[in-house]
């Protein structure tokens, strides 16, 4: 088990509905050491690709995304979940994303000013469940005529459909921690070759 997995075993709390609560180091209080370990592994995997931007969705994707962007020395761009008061409809890309944990659908928005066909983007998020967030971002990258260089996830719940859906889209996915099951309130990881 890697550093993130050790922290999940120590401090993660399994909630009803197959939700893992990681508020003590990832989703509320954020441990920069965990983030650094995560980013080191993303760099190992994506480091040799052409990347012009790191993209995520507010709020919980921002921490790992900005830390990776700092290492790659490229901008980090996050999709907004609420209507920006100062952005006209024709000036933005948007995609519908259904939130697994909140059970609401939001129209996530990126300004056309910051994404175009010359971009090659790594998509980052804290969790992968049904793949809605990552696929919504990939959809926006496609609308811009840009390229997805890869998808990097901190915690993948491999028993939910997101992994499969992203692979089927032909995207290169790398998840730092892959959870096989949260049954009986217990976290079980996939083996490396699974
Ligand atoms: P997806 O879009 O892949 O269905 O779900 C990913 C998003 O939902 C992530 O951005 C994350 O915020 C949230 N999420 C999904 N599952 C979990 C979970 O088990 N725990 C936490 N803390 N967030 C989750």
Boltz pocket constraint, residues with backbone or C-beta under 6 A from the ligand:
constraints:
  - pocket:
      binder: B
      contacts: [[A, 18], [A, 19], [A, 20], [A, 21], [A, 22], [A, 27], [A, 60], [A, 61], [A, 98], [A, 99], [A, 100], [A, 101], [A, 125], [A, 126], [A, 127], [A, 128], [A, 129], [A, 130], [A, 131], [A, 132], [A, 133], [A, 134], [A, 157], [A, 162]]
      max_distance: 6.0
